[in-house]
Amino acid sequence: MRQLVITLAAFAALSGPASASDGFWKWAVSLERNKEVSPVSLPRYAEECSSCHYAYPPGLLPEASWRSLLGVSALPDHFGENIEMKEAVRAELLDYAARNAADRSFSKRSRSIAASIGSGPAPLRITEVPYIRRKHLTIPDDQVRNNPRVKSLALCDACHTEADTGNLDDESVVIPGYGRRRW
């Protein structure tokens, strides 16, 4: 019995910031846990975001990032663009992104993302997330930045063939012009 208590305490301690808002026990008994990030499930979010870029699943950034990115003051300068939308739409998108953010997710990958950020400043770009940077560290520039069909790590769906389903694992990677990635 003592071993079980110690083991459960260790899991609770290691659950990290990703479970802070929902609690370890809720995560532990959830049937929603999965390895990959949850795909975008709000049609308005998919429609609004994908009109300019890949609609990033909210589980790729923590709640604080989404609050900064979709805050009222951020809209006039959203990475150099003025994204105009009605307040009700902005509030709906922010609520959705915040509820499904990395630090509130049951996904293993989202929890790893949140843990990599820890108590540091919330990144505004997917490419600033330590976990994501680390996962892409060994990919040569000629396959990403200098590849005219990719150009940036921010274009997840350029290489991750199942990105729209939330599957960002290594097995789904096909780098345009280079083929399947071998790890």
Contacts in CASP RR format, 6 or more apart in sequence:
PFRMAT RR
TARGET T0000
AUTHOR 0000-0000-0000
METHOD contacts of the structure
MODEL  1
MRQLVITLAAFAALSGPASASDGFWKWAVSLERNKEVSPVSLPRYAEECS
SCHYAYPPGLLPEASWRSLLGVSALPDHFGENIEMKEAVRAELLDYAARN
AADRSFSKRSRSIAASIGSGPAPLRITEVPYIRRKHLTIPDDQVRNNPRV
KSLALCDACHTEADTGNLDDESVVIPGYGRRRW
11 24 0 8 1.000
11 28 0 8 1.000
12 24 0 8 1.000
12 25 0 8 1.000
15 23 0 8 1.000
15 24 0 8 1.000
15 27 0 8 1.000
15 111 0 8 1.000
16 111 0 8 1.000
16 114 0 8 1.000
16 115 0 8 1.000
17 103 0 8 1.000
17 114 0 8 1.000
17 115 0 8 1.000
17 117 0 8 1.000
17 118 0 8 1.000
17 119 0 8 1.000
18 102 0 8 1.000
18 103 0 8 1.000
18 105 0 8 1.000
18 110 0 8 1.000
18 111 0 8 1.000
18 112 0 8 1.000
18 113 0 8 1.000
18 114 0 8 1.000
18 115 0 8 1.000
19 26 0 8 1.000
19 27 0 8 1.000
19 111 0 8 1.000
20 103 0 8 1.000
21 63 0 8 1.000
21 103 0 8 1.000
21 104 0 8 1.000
22 104 0 8 1.000
22 106 0 8 1.000
27 33 0 8 1.000
27 106 0 8 1.000
30 106 0 8 1.000
32 106 0 8 1.000
33 106 0 8 1.000
33 107 0 8 1.000
33 108 0 8 1.000
34 106 0 8 1.000
34 107 0 8 1.000
34 108 0 8 1.000
35 107 0 8 1.000
35 108 0 8 1.000
35 109 0 8 1.000
35 169 0 8 1.000
36 107 0 8 1.000
36 108 0 8 1.000
36 109 0 8 1.000
36 165 0 8 1.000
36 166 0 8 1.000
36 167 0 8 1.000
36 168 0 8 1.000
36 169 0 8 1.000
37 57 0 8 1.000
37 59 0 8 1.000
37 60 0 8 1.000
37 105 0 8 1.000
37 107 0 8 1.000
37 109 0 8 1.000
37 110 0 8 1.000
37 166 0 8 1.000
37 168 0 8 1.000
38 57 0 8 1.000
38 58 0 8 1.000
38 59 0 8 1.000
38 100 0 8 1.000
38 105 0 8 1.000
38 107 0 8 1.000
38 110 0 8 1.000
38 166 0 8 1.000
39 57 0 8 1.000
39 164 0 8 1.000
39 165 0 8 1.000
39 166 0 8 1.000
40 46 0 8 1.000
40 49 0 8 1.000
40 55 0 8 1.000
40 57 0 8 1.000
40 58 0 8 1.000
40 164 0 8 1.000
41 100 0 8 1.000
42 92 0 8 1.000
42 93 0 8 1.000
42 96 0 8 1.000
44 89 0 8 1.000
44 92 0 8 1.000
44 93 0 8 1.000
45 55 0 8 1.000
45 92 0 8 1.000
45 93 0 8 1.000
45 96 0 8 1.000
45 97 0 8 1.000
46 55 0 8 1.000
48 85 0 8 1.000
48 89 0 8 1.000
48 93 0 8 1.000
49 55 0 8 1.000
49 56 0 8 1.000
49 93 0 8 1.000
52 81 0 8 1.000
52 83 0 8 1.000
53 154 0 8 1.000
53 155 0 8 1.000
54 154 0 8 1.000
54 155 0 8 1.000
54 156 0 8 1.000
54 157 0 8 1.000
54 163 0 8 1.000
56 126 0 8 1.000
56 156 0 8 1.000
57 100 0 8 1.000
57 166 0 8 1.000
58 66 0 8 1.000
58 96 0 8 1.000
58 97 0 8 1.000
58 98 0 8 1.000
58 99 0 8 1.000
58 100 0 8 1.000
58 101 0 8 1.000
58 102 0 8 1.000
58 105 0 8 1.000
59 100 0 8 1.000
59 101 0 8 1.000
59 102 0 8 1.000
59 105 0 8 1.000
59 107 0 8 1.000
59 110 0 8 1.000
59 113 0 8 1.000
60 102 0 8 1.000
60 110 0 8 1.000
60 113 0 8 1.000
60 126 0 8 1.000
60 129 0 8 1.000
60 132 0 8 1.000
61 69 0 8 1.000
61 97 0 8 1.000
61 101 0 8 1.000
61 102 0 8 1.000
61 113 0 8 1.000
61 122 0 8 1.000
61 123 0 8 1.000
61 126 0 8 1.000
61 129 0 8 1.000
62 101 0 8 1.000
62 102 0 8 1.000
62 103 0 8 1.000
62 113 0 8 1.000
62 114 0 8 1.000
62 117 0 8 1.000
62 122 0 8 1.000
63 97 0 8 1.000
63 98 0 8 1.000
63 101 0 8 1.000
63 102 0 8 1.000
63 103 0 8 1.000
63 104 0 8 1.000
64 122 0 8 1.000
65 101 0 8 1.000
65 122 0 8 1.000
65 123 0 8 1.000
65 124 0 8 1.000
66 94 0 8 1.000
66 97 0 8 1.000
66 98 0 8 1.000
66 101 0 8 1.000
67 94 0 8 1.000
67 98 0 8 1.000
67 122 0 8 1.000
68 74 0 8 1.000
68 122 0 8 1.000
68 124 0 8 1.000
69 78 0 8 1.000
69 97 0 8 1.000
69 124 0 8 1.000
70 90 0 8 1.000
70 93 0 8 1.000
70 94 0 8 1.000
70 97 0 8 1.000
71 90 0 8 1.000
71 94 0 8 1.000
72 87 0 8 1.000
72 90 0 8 1.000
75 82 0 8 1.000
75 83 0 8 1.000
75 84 0 8 1.000
75 85 0 8 1.000
75 90 0 8 1.000
76 82 0 8 1.000
85 93 0 8 1.000
98 104 0 8 1.000
101 110 0 8 1.000
101 114 0 8 1.000
102 110 0 8 1.000
102 111 0 8 1.000
102 113 0 8 1.000
102 114 0 8 1.000
102 117 0 8 1.000
103 110 0 8 1.000
103 114 0 8 1.000
105 111 0 8 1.000
105 114 0 8 1.000
109 168 0 8 1.000
112 131 0 8 1.000
113 129 0 8 1.000
113 131 0 8 1.000
113 132 0 8 1.000
115 131 0 8 1.000
116 129 0 8 1.000
116 130 0 8 1.000
116 131 0 8 1.000
116 134 0 8 1.000
117 123 0 8 1.000
117 129 0 8 1.000
117 130 0 8 1.000
117 131 0 8 1.000
123 129 0 8 1.000
125 154 0 8 1.000
126 132 0 8 1.000
126 153 0 8 1.000
126 154 0 8 1.000
126 156 0 8 1.000
127 133 0 8 1.000
127 152 0 8 1.000
127 153 0 8 1.000
127 154 0 8 1.000
132 153 0 8 1.000
136 144 0 8 1.000
136 153 0 8 1.000
139 175 0 8 1.000
139 181 0 8 1.000
143 150 0 8 1.000
143 175 0 8 1.000
143 178 0 8 1.000
144 150 0 8 1.000
144 151 0 8 1.000
144 152 0 8 1.000
144 153 0 8 1.000
144 159 0 8 1.000
144 175 0 8 1.000
145 151 0 8 1.000
145 152 0 8 1.000
147 175 0 8 1.000
147 176 0 8 1.000
147 177 0 8 1.000
147 178 0 8 1.000
149 158 0 8 1.000
149 176 0 8 1.000
149 177 0 8 1.000
150 158 0 8 1.000
150 159 0 8 1.000
150 175 0 8 1.000
150 176 0 8 1.000
151 158 0 8 1.000
156 163 0 8 1.000
156 168 0 8 1.000
157 163 0 8 1.000
157 164 0 8 1.000
158 176 0 8 1.000
159 173 0 8 1.000
159 174 0 8 1.000
159 175 0 8 1.000
159 176 0 8 1.000
159 181 0 8 1.000
160 167 0 8 1.000
160 168 0 8 1.000
160 172 0 8 1.000
160 173 0 8 1.000
161 172 0 8 1.000
161 173 0 8 1.000
161 174 0 8 1.000
162 168 0 8 1.000
162 172 0 8 1.000
163 172 0 8 1.000
170 181 0 8 1.000
170 183 0 8 1.000
173 180 0 8 1.000
173 181 0 8 1.000
174 180 0 8 1.000
174 181 0 8 1.000
175 181 0 8 1.000
END
